Amino acid sequence: MRVVVGPGDFRDLRQTELDRHVAILAAFIDRVGSDKDEPPTLTMILRTAASCPARALVLKAKDLAAAGIAARLVLAKLEPDPELRQLYRSLSELSPNKPAKDLLRWARNPRLLDAHEQVTYGVSMCWSGDVMRREADKRNALNLFEPQAPGTARLGHLAFEAFWSAATIVAERRLSGAATAKPSGAYEGATGGGVTAVSARRPSLQGWPLVRH
């Protein structure tokens, strides 16, 4: 396990973290290209579309698409809208034939916010960060990246599938910017504002296999 703590002030930490995630994606792209048994898939549970792993995905979208790598995301918050729309465009570039509901969902249930951000890269690389409910400028600098951890990556995949099943579908018009704009911080209802519930019955939140939890 590699533990990375970035030095400097918040702005420096954010740039360092973004650079690190771009480098991790580049390493994963190389791995997919050299190892045919490595699944070309990414799963992400993130606080917002402005989180560093999401921004790195946007920056590397063309390289990811060229490598045939697809991604699915669960976000704790749909705002900020510009980053959300940009992220959705990148996800659509990676999976042009997939509908919005198969690319990105919203962790609307506030109980989910105690989980940490996490990313799984294929079957052996994974990353986890701070808890999703903590504000960006109050987050700690502790990030865990494991380049060779198939066991941890497996737990990460299980956690993602549990989140995905419990998350709320977001209408494509909301992701593409066609929906009516809402004030910053507005909380969207289960059936309004371009958001629809996945089902009336959700999986239990107890006992989920969450990385670093």
N, C-alpha and C positions, 0 to 999 in steps of 0.2 A: 504494500500500500504506500502511495506517495501522498504526503501531506504538504500542501502549498499554502504559505501565508505571504501575502503581498505587502511590501513596505509602502510608506508614503501616505499622502492625504487621499481623500475619497476619490477625487478626479483621477489621480495617478493610479489608484487601485482599479478603478473601472477600466481604464485603458489597458492596464496590464492584464486584467482578467479577460477582456475582449481579445487581446492578442493571443492569449493562451488558448482560448476556445477556437480561434481561427487555426492555430497550429494543430490542435487536436483533430479538427475536421480534416486538415490536410493529411495528417498521419492515417486517419481512417480511410480516406480516399485511396491512399497508396496501398493500404492493406487490402482493400476490396479489389484493387487492380492486380495484386500479386497472389492473392489467395482465393481461389474459386469457391472454397467452402465457406467463406465469410459472407453472411447474409448482408446485402446492401440496404440495410434498414436502420433508421434512427427513430428512437422514441424520446420525447421530452415532456417533462412535467415542470412547468415554469410559472413564475409569478405573473409576468406580463410579457408582451411582445417586445418590450424594451430590455428584457433580461439579456445578459451577454451571450448565452448560447443561441438565443433566437437571432440576435444581431449578427453573430458569426455565420449562422445558416444563410441569412440574407446575403452576406458578403461573398459566401462561397457557393451560392445557388447554381451558377453556371458550371462550376467544376463538379458539384454533386450530381447535377443532371447528366453531365457527360459520362460520369461513372455509373449511371443507372441507379443512384441511391435515392430512395424515397423516405419520407418522414411523416410522422404523426405527432401532434402536440395536444396537450391539455394545459390551458392557461387558468390561473386563479382569478385574473382580472382581464377584461376585454380592452380596457383603456391602457395607454393612449391610442386613439383611433388611427393616426397616421402610421404608426409602427405596426398596428394590427393589420391594416390593409396591405402594407408592404410585405409583411410576413406571409399573409395569405397568397399574395401573388407569387412569392417564391415557392411556397408549398405546391401551388398549382403548376408551376414550371417543372417541379420534380415529378408530379403525378398528374399530367394534363387530362387524363380520362377519369379522374376520381372526383366525385361530388364533394362539396364543402364538408358534409357531415362525416366523411371518411378521412378528413385531413386534420381538422381542428375542432376541439370541444372546450367547453367552459366548466371549470370546477366551481359551480355555483354554490354548493353546499359549504357553509363556512367552517364546518368541522374538518374539511379537507385541508384547510390552510395551515394546520399544525405540521403537515408533512414538509419535508425538505425538497427543494428543487432537485431534479435528477435528470440525467441523460444517459441512455444506453446506445452504444455504437456496435451494431452487430451482436455477436455472442460473447465477446470477451472484454470489451472496453466499456468503462462506465465512469460517470462523474456525479458528485452530489455537492450541493451548496447549502445555503442558509434556509431557514423555514420560510414558507411562502407568504405568511401574513406580515412579516417584518418589513417596514418601509425601507426603500432602497438606500437612503442616506444613513440608516441606523444598522445596516447589516454588518456582520463581522467579516473578516478577511479569510476565514477558513474555508478552503475548498479541497475536496478529496477527489483525485483522479487516479484510476487504477487501469493501466494499459493491458494487463494480463490477469483478469479476474473473472473467469467464466461463471463461478458460483455466485458472485455478487451481481454480475450482469443478469443472470437468470432470475434472481430475486427482483432486480430492477424491472425486468419484463413482466413478471407477475404483478408487481405493484402498478405498473402502467396500465395493464389490462383491467385491473380493478378500478383504477381511476377513470379509465375510458368508459367503462360500463356505467359508472355512477355519474358521469359528467353530462352536461346539457348540450344538445345540438344547437348550433348557432346558424341562423339562416344565411345563405350566401350573400343576400343584399346587405346584411350587417357587416360582413367581412369585406365586401367590395366597395363599401361606402355609399351604396344606394339608399340605405335606410336614413330616416330623419335623424339628424345629429342630436345628441343629448348633452346636457351640461356635464362637465367633468365630475367624475365620482358618482354619477347617477347609477342606481341599482336597478337592473332590468328584471321585469317579472318573468315568470316561467313561460308565459304565452304571449308576451308583448315585446316590442322593441326588436323584433327579428330573432327572438330566442324561443325555442320550443323544447319541451321536456322529452327525454329519451323514452321514459316509460313511467307509469304510475307507481310501479314497484321497483325500488332500487336495491342493489345488493347491500348487505350489512357492512358497516364500516369497521366493525370490530375484527381484530385478528388479521388485518391485511398485511401482506409481506412487503414492508416498506424498507428501502435502503436507508441506513443510518437512523433508524427510528427506534 
